[in-house]
């Protein structure tokens, strides 16, 4: 190897993560309940300090008839100095109450992508090129859709940065104060479930979460965090740390300090099992490579077998890159009949 390879910071990290044996790596010989309890405690510790809970204080800004569905734009409080803008789409199908899917965009210009609404240059391409109009799909499937703006995206982008997706600065400040950006996003999803109790059209006992890329990451961790989520469908996000966020540049919002010392992403499926988990990936995804996804899914399968729910984990491999694959993902999601 050349001297330059030793001088740069990458090689030592790449080799170090290969050598780590996570302290809480899944072991099928262990008592499952004891393992889950230990893993959950460490996951919550590393996810960072959570905000102090405040009343949701839901404020509906408008209600619009959109033909096949009713749209409610509302804002709720998630902590003392943070509020979350949302759009709730409720199908007009005669049902008194609907199960709801919380949908989370990844790195993009904002939650409007989930609604198929182009606000900025390039949005049309983003929407049309990867099944990213989640809310449209959800309502078509007969569920209500909660479109939630994640921290540092869209309307919640940081004023300290000029890009449309402004995670790096707030993610680093979160670390300074003992938090993580992904932990804050997970907290917002959990508080959104509380906020949904304000809507009589919604059955807050039937809640799912899905998203792609950064939205998939938050979907997965949110299901680990909040057991009220009945089914999770993360897309282009669940992979070995070694092959994905440690192998190439990813936004700072993806990282949980010290995580690799204790678990890999697949191990955390023990915090979701036996609840259904539908993992979606792209065969040609360059940033969450298939080899890492397949290794992770192998661990997930072992965990679900141990949990006595082998039929509750599924893997969808789309014939393309880093995007969502509506077909056949929604059919598999619906086959569980949970929401």
Buried (B, 14 or more C-beta within 10 A) or exposed (E): EEEEEEEEEEEEEEEEBEEBEBEBBBEEEEEBEEBBEBBBEBBBEBBBBBBEBBEBEBEEEEEEEEEEBBBBBBBBBBBEEBBBBBBBBBBEEEEEBBBBBBBBBBBBBBBBBBBBBBEBEEBEEBBEEBBBBBBBBBBBBEBBBBBBBBBBBBEBBBEEBEEBBBBBBBBEEBBEEEBBBBBBBBBBBBBBBBBBEBBEBBBBEBBBBBBBBBBBBBBBBBBBBBEBBBBBBBBBBBBBBBBBBBBEEBBBBBBBEEBBBBBBBBBBBBBBBBBBBBBBBBEEBEBBBBEBBBBBBEBBBBBBBBBEBBEBBBBBBBEBBBBBBBEBBBEBBBEBEBB
